[in-house]
Amino acid sequence: WFYPFLHSRTSSENLGITFFVFAFCFLYKQVKIKDLKLNYFLLFNFSLLMGFALVSKFNLIFSVSPFFLWILFFRFHFIRILLMGSAIIVALFIGLYIDYINWGSFANTYLQFYKHNLSDTGAFNVFGVQPWWYYFSTTIVELAPVLSLFFVISIIVFWIKNPKNIITWITLITVVAFSSLGHKEIRYVFPVYLFAPLFISYFFETFPKIRFIKVYKTL
C-alpha cells in the first residue's frame, strides 16, 4: 500500500522525498561517471532541488548528508561539491525567506525544528520512546507483509556485501540516525523503503539457488 498512499497524500514526506528522488537520480549519475561532461546549469538546479527536499522535510538531512559524505570519500571534485553545496544553501535561504513572508518576522526555521523535535524536551521524547530495533520489527509488520520481511533481510545482506555503495551509505546512516533517537515513527524511514525493489532484487540475484525461490518471488 506504500506507494499509492505516499503519492495520493500531499504531505511533507511526499514533497520532500519526491524532490530527493529526482535530485538524487541526476546527481548520482553526474558523480558516478568520471568521464561524463558536467552540465553546471543542471548540476546547480538539481542540487537546488535537493535543497528543497530539506526545506520540505528537514528530516531528510539524514539522507542528504550521507550522499555528500560519500562524494567526499569516493568521488571528490572541488568545483562539483562547491556548486552543489552552494545550491543547497541557496534553497535553504529561500525556505527561510518564504517562512519570513508567511510569519511576518524572521525565525531560523531549522533551529526551531531542532528545538521543537530534537532537544531534551522536544516532541521526539514527549511522544514516547521505542527500542533501537523498532524499525526492523515494525517494518515487517506495518509496511508490506510478506514483502517487507524480504526487505528487512535483503537490506541487511546488501549493507554487509556492499559497504562502499552509495545506497548503503544513504540507507544505513538514515536507519542508524533515526534508531538513535528516542521517539520513532515508521514514516521516518520512508526514504529507505523507496529502495526496497533494489534490495529485494539484489537478494534474489545473490541467492539464486535458495529453496522455494519461485514461491518467494511470487509473494
C-alpha positions as CSV (number, residue, x, y, z in Angstrom):
1,W,0.0,0.0,0.0
2,F,3.0,2.2,0.5
3,Y,3.5,3.9,-2.9
4,P,-0.2,4.8,-3.6
5,F,-0.5,6.1,0.0
6,L,2.5,8.3,-0.4
7,H,1.6,9.8,-3.8
8,S,-2.1,10.3,-3.1
9,R,-1.4,12.1,0.2
10,T,0.1,15.6,-0.1
11,S,2.4,15.9,2.8
12,S,5.9,17.0,3.7
13,E,7.0,13.3,3.3
14,N,5.5,13.3,-0.2
15,L,7.1,16.5,-1.4
16,G,10.4,16.1,0.3
17,I,11.0,12.5,-0.8
18,T,9.9,13.3,-4.4
19,F,12.4,16.2,-4.6
20,F,15.1,14.0,-3.1
21,V,14.5,11.1,-5.6
22,F,14.6,13.3,-8.7
23,A,17.7,15.2,-7.4
24,F,19.5,12.0,-6.3
25,C,19.0,10.2,-9.7
26,F,20.5,13.0,-11.6
27,L,23.3,14.0,-9.2
28,Y,24.4,10.4,-8.7
29,K,24.9,10.0,-12.5
30,Q,26.9,13.2,-12.5
31,V,29.3,12.0,-9.8
32,K,29.5,8.3,-10.7
33,I,30.6,8.6,-14.3
34,K,34.1,10.1,-14.2
35,D,34.3,11.0,-17.9
36,L,30.8,12.5,-18.1
37,K,31.0,16.2,-19.1
38,L,29.5,18.2,-16.3
39,N,26.4,20.3,-17.1
40,Y,26.9,23.1,-14.5
41,F,23.4,24.5,-15.1
42,L,21.6,21.2,-14.5
43,L,24.0,20.3,-11.6
44,F,23.1,23.6,-9.8
45,N,19.4,23.2,-10.4
46,F,19.2,19.6,-9.3
47,S,21.2,20.5,-6.2
48,L,18.7,23.2,-5.6
49,L,16.0,20.6,-5.8
50,M,18.0,18.6,-3.2
51,G,17.9,21.6,-1.0
52,F,14.1,22.0,-1.5
53,A,13.8,18.4,-0.2
54,L,15.3,19.6,3.0
55,V,13.1,22.7,3.1
56,S,10.0,20.4,2.6
57,K,11.1,17.8,5.1
58,F,14.2,18.6,7.2
59,N,14.4,15.0,8.5
60,L,15.9,14.2,5.1
61,I,19.1,15.7,6.4
62,F,19.9,12.1,7.4
63,S,19.6,11.1,3.7
64,V,21.2,14.1,2.1
65,S,24.3,14.3,4.3
66,P,25.4,10.7,3.7
67,F,25.2,11.4,-0.1
68,F,27.7,14.2,0.3
69,L,29.9,12.3,2.6
70,W,30.1,9.5,0.0
71,I,31.0,12.0,-2.7
72,L,33.8,13.4,-0.4
73,F,35.3,10.0,0.2
74,F,34.9,8.3,-3.2
75,R,34.2,11.0,-5.9
76,F,35.8,14.1,-4.7
77,H,35.7,17.0,-7.1
78,F,36.1,20.5,-5.6
79,I,34.1,22.5,-8.2
80,R,31.3,20.0,-8.2
81,I,31.0,19.9,-4.4
82,L,31.2,23.7,-4.3
83,L,28.4,24.1,-6.8
84,M,26.2,21.5,-5.2
85,G,26.7,22.9,-1.7
86,S,26.1,26.4,-2.8
87,A,22.8,25.4,-4.5
88,I,21.6,23.7,-1.3
89,I,22.5,26.7,0.8
90,V,20.5,28.9,-1.6
91,A,17.5,26.6,-1.3
92,L,17.7,26.7,2.5
93,F,17.7,30.5,2.4
94,I,14.7,30.6,0.0
95,G,12.9,28.4,2.6
96,L,13.8,30.9,5.4
97,Y,12.5,33.8,3.2
98,I,9.2,32.0,2.5
99,D,8.8,31.5,6.2
100,Y,9.6,35.2,6.8
101,I,6.8,36.2,4.3
102,N,4.2,33.9,5.9
103,W,5.1,34.5,9.6
104,G,5.7,38.3,9.2
105,S,9.0,38.1,11.0
106,F,12.3,36.2,10.7
107,A,12.8,33.0,12.6
108,N,15.5,30.4,12.0
109,T,13.2,27.5,10.9
110,Y,15.9,24.9,11.2
111,L,16.9,25.9,14.7
112,Q,13.2,25.9,15.7
113,F,12.9,22.4,14.2
114,Y,15.8,21.2,16.4
115,K,14.4,22.8,19.5
116,H,10.9,21.5,18.9
117,N,11.8,18.0,17.9
118,L,15.4,17.0,19.0
119,S,16.1,18.9,22.2
120,D,15.7,17.2,25.6
121,T,12.1,18.5,25.9
122,G,11.3,18.1,22.2
123,A,8.5,16.2,20.6
124,F,10.6,13.2,19.8
125,N,10.8,12.5,23.5
126,V,7.3,13.7,24.5
127,F,5.5,11.2,22.3
128,G,7.2,8.1,23.8
129,V,10.4,6.2,23.4
130,Q,10.9,3.0,21.4
131,P,13.8,0.5,21.4
132,W,16.6,0.8,18.8
133,W,15.4,-2.2,16.8
134,Y,11.9,-0.7,16.4
135,Y,12.3,0.0,12.6
136,F,13.3,-3.6,11.8
137,S,10.4,-5.2,13.6
138,T,7.8,-2.6,12.8
139,T,8.7,-2.5,9.1
140,I,8.0,-6.2,8.8
141,V,4.5,-5.8,10.3
142,E,3.3,-2.4,9.0
143,L,4.8,-1.7,5.6
144,A,4.0,-4.5,3.2
145,P,4.0,-8.0,4.6
146,V,5.2,-10.5,3.3
147,L,7.3,-8.4,1.0
148,S,8.6,-6.3,3.9
149,L,10.1,-9.4,5.5
150,F,12.3,-9.9,2.5
151,F,13.1,-6.2,2.5
152,V,14.5,-6.3,6.0
153,I,16.5,-9.4,5.3
154,S,17.7,-8.1,1.9
155,I,18.7,-4.7,3.2
156,I,21.0,-6.2,5.8
157,V,22.5,-8.5,3.2
158,F,23.1,-5.6,0.9
159,W,24.7,-3.5,3.7
160,I,27.1,-6.3,4.5
161,K,28.1,-7.1,0.9
162,N,28.3,-3.5,-0.4
163,P,29.8,-1.3,2.3
164,K,31.0,1.3,-0.2
165,N,27.9,1.6,-2.2
166,I,26.1,4.9,-2.2
167,I,22.8,3.3,-1.4
168,T,24.3,1.6,1.6
169,W,25.6,4.9,2.9
170,I,22.3,6.7,2.5
171,T,20.0,4.0,3.9
172,L,22.3,2.7,6.7
173,I,23.1,6.1,8.1
174,T,19.4,7.1,7.9
175,V,18.4,4.0,9.8
176,V,21.2,4.4,12.4
177,A,20.3,8.1,12.9
178,F,16.6,7.6,13.5
179,S,17.2,4.4,15.6
180,S,19.4,6.5,17.9
181,L,16.5,8.9,18.6
182,G,14.1,8.0,21.3
183,H,10.8,8.6,19.5
184,K,10.3,6.6,16.3
185,E,7.7,6.5,13.6
186,I,7.6,4.3,10.5
187,R,7.2,7.3,8.2
188,Y,10.7,8.5,9.2
189,V,12.2,5.6,7.2
190,F,10.1,6.1,4.0
191,P,13.3,7.4,2.2
192,V,14.9,4.0,3.0
193,Y,11.9,2.0,1.9
194,L,11.9,3.7,-1.5
195,F,14.9,1.5,-2.4
196,A,13.0,-1.7,-1.5
197,P,12.8,-3.0,-5.1
198,L,16.6,-2.7,-5.4
199,F,17.4,-4.5,-2.2
200,I,14.9,-7.3,-2.8
201,S,16.1,-7.9,-6.4
202,Y,19.7,-7.9,-5.2
203,F,18.8,-10.6,-2.6
204,F,17.3,-13.0,-5.2
205,E,20.2,-12.4,-7.6
206,T,22.7,-13.1,-4.7
207,F,21.0,-16.3,-3.7
208,P,19.5,-17.8,-6.9
209,K,19.5,-21.3,-5.5
210,I,17.6,-20.6,-2.3
211,R,14.8,-23.2,-1.7
212,F,11.3,-22.2,-2.8
213,I,12.7,-19.1,-4.6
214,K,9.9,-19.1,-7.1
215,V,7.3,-19.0,-4.3
216,Y,9.2,-16.1,-2.6
217,K,9.4,-14.2,-5.9
218,T,5.7,-14.7,-6.4
219,L,4.9,-13.4,-2.9
